[in-house]
Structure formats: structure tokens, C-alpha cells
Amino acid sequence: MYKLLFTDSYEARVGRFFKKHPEIEKQYVKTLQLLELNPFHPSLRLHHFKTRNFEGYSVSINLTYRISLEFLVSEQEILLVNIGDHQDIYNKE
């Protein structure tokens, strides 16, 4: 089982995100539970990506929203970095 790490900055982003999108909170919780159990589960659609400012991984909450993260493999920890849509995560339109 993996351990999820929540930074203060991530928690602040999540708070702002759910003020705008309270309807997906249940999907978010389910995503985190699955991420803890098996980050490689096909429904998470885990994939590596790189932008000018970040290199890491992304998992899907649903078809629109994602969570970016870093794996700390040696300790089986997952650091949650950002939450949002394609533009927020990948710096794309």
C-alpha cells in the first residue's frame, strides 16, 4: 500500500478547487483510495508528463479533471502536487 503525502500548498489548491467543483468530491475521494491501493490501476490512467515547470505523473479523477503527483519510489510514497483540468495540469489550452 502506498502512502499519500499532502503538502499545505496542495491542500490550499484542493480547497479552492472544491469551491468551484463540489460535485466531484466523491470521485476525488474514490481516486485517492484507489491511488493508495494501486496507483497503476487502469482506471486511474497514470502517465508520465513533462512541462516547462514540472516533470511527474498524472492520474485521472474523471475525463476532465486530474491530479498531478510525484512518486517517491524508495518509500512507496506519493506526493500530491496539483489538481485541475488539462490547462491547470499540463499548461495547455
RAWOFEN-V738052 format. One record per residue. N is the residue number from 1. RES is the residue in one letter. PSI is psi in radians with two decimals (NA if undefined). Layout:
n=[N,N]
res=[RES,RES]
psi=[PSI,PSI]
This chain:
n=[1,2,3,4,5,6,7,8,9,10,11,12,13,14,15,16,17,18,19,20,21,22,23,24,25,26,27,28,29,30,31,32,33,34,35,36,37,38,39,40,41,42,43,44,45,46,47,48,49,50,51,52,53,54,55,56,57,58,59,60,61,62,63,64,65,66,67,68,69,70,71,72,73,74,75,76,77,78,79,80,81,82,83,84,85,86,87,88,89,90,91,92,93]
res=[M,Y,K,L,L,F,T,D,S,Y,E,A,R,V,G,R,F,F,K,K,H,P,E,I,E,K,Q,Y,V,K,T,L,Q,L,L,E,L,N,P,F,H,P,S,L,R,L,H,H,F,K,T,R,N,F,E,G,Y,S,V,S,I,N,L,T,Y,R,I,S,L,E,F,L,V,S,E,Q,E,I,L,L,V,N,I,G,D,H,Q,D,I,Y,N,K,E]
psi=[2.46,2.67,2.24,2.33,2.25,1.99,2.85,-0.69,-0.64,-0.77,-0.68,-0.73,-0.74,-0.73,-0.81,-0.68,-0.79,-0.31,-0.59,-0.54,1.02,-0.35,-0.27,0.23,-0.69,-0.70,-0.67,-0.85,-0.76,-0.70,-0.78,-0.70,-0.77,-0.67,-0.68,-0.72,-0.81,1.61,-0.21,0.14,2.35,-0.57,-0.32,-0.36,0.82,2.30,2.69,2.52,2.82,2.32,-3.08,-0.53,-0.13,2.47,2.16,-2.51,2.86,2.50,2.68,2.37,-0.79,-2.87,-0.36,-0.69,2.57,2.91,2.25,2.62,2.92,2.42,2.34,1.44,-0.69,-0.49,0.18,0.84,2.61,2.08,2.03,2.29,-0.81,2.81,2.48,-2.88,-2.99,-0.80,-0.74,-0.71,-0.83,0.03,0.69,2.85,NA]
